[in-house]
Amino acid sequence: MNIDDYHSDTSRVSKTMLGLYDDSPERYHATYIAKTMPVKDGSEATRLGTICHQILIENRNIDDICVEYPANCFSETGRIRSVAAKAFELECQPKLAVRPDMMEQIRNTVDAFRRSEIGKLLAIENGDTHRETQVDADLWGLPCKCRPDIFFNMPDRIVVPDLKFGQYEPREFARSARRFKYYLQQAHYTAILTKVYDKPVQWMFLIGEPKPPYRVGQRCYDIRSGEIARDYHETLVKKLTRAYASGVFADNFAVEMSLAPWDLSGDTGFGDPDDNVTEDE
């Protein structure tokens, strides 16, 4: 099953679906049950992250996946000519058409990852290596699924290196982790893998920086944070199970707002949305 089919199949709940329910039960219902609300398309930054994922996890060459838009797809000012670009996108399928600057960005990001000691982990191949494999389990009565980038079924544990492409500095990465609910991803995948394989899960985030100096590193939640995420995930899954049983998907937002002194600084704490490029599954 490819990634588009994975996301379009709503018979089991993914982390993305669970995250939307956490934000708004009513939007969850409109998106996945009533289907009156379309799923948003990803940004260019998200697209870059998805392409880097595909190249690294499938151990492919960039030229197998991408092709640059030719000159006739650009105006004199460098803007994309939509009609010409659309025609070229259809012509080059199944390859993805990208701008020349994005092609260079992808190439540098992937090359840096492959040169790193961390990146070499992705090249390991044995009978217990699973790449982009869907894993299903029922959690507290709710049919759930996950699709790790890659995981290793070791004798005593499951090892999951999860790729992220975006902010590298610890503070900025922490903001991305909060905004995109990486804690919920880790908890959701861990619960499913633990139930299926009956082994503890060792989770790590592998970060690729898609801009100079193209750094590569690792992050992980501490033990207490993992426990908090696990408990929150269980509560959320049980809440969604009850919503399906009752048919009630209602937002319960607070009426009153509060203001703290640091809210006046103008810093939302989220940064530029396009700085955070990876969508998990």
Protein Blocks (a to p, Z undefined) as FASTA:
>chain_A
ZZklmmmpmkbccfklmmmmmmommlmmmmmmnopaccddddfklmmmmmmmmmmmnopa
fklmpccddfklpcfkopacfklmmmmmmmmpcbdcddfklmmmmmmmmmmmmmpmklmm
mmpccfkbcehiacdddeehiacddddfbdcddfkbccddddddddfblklmmmmmmmno
mmmmmmmmmmmmmmmnopacddddddddfbdehiaddddddfklmmmmmmmmmmmmmmmm
mmmmnopacdfddfbdcddfklmnopnolopfklpmbdcZZ
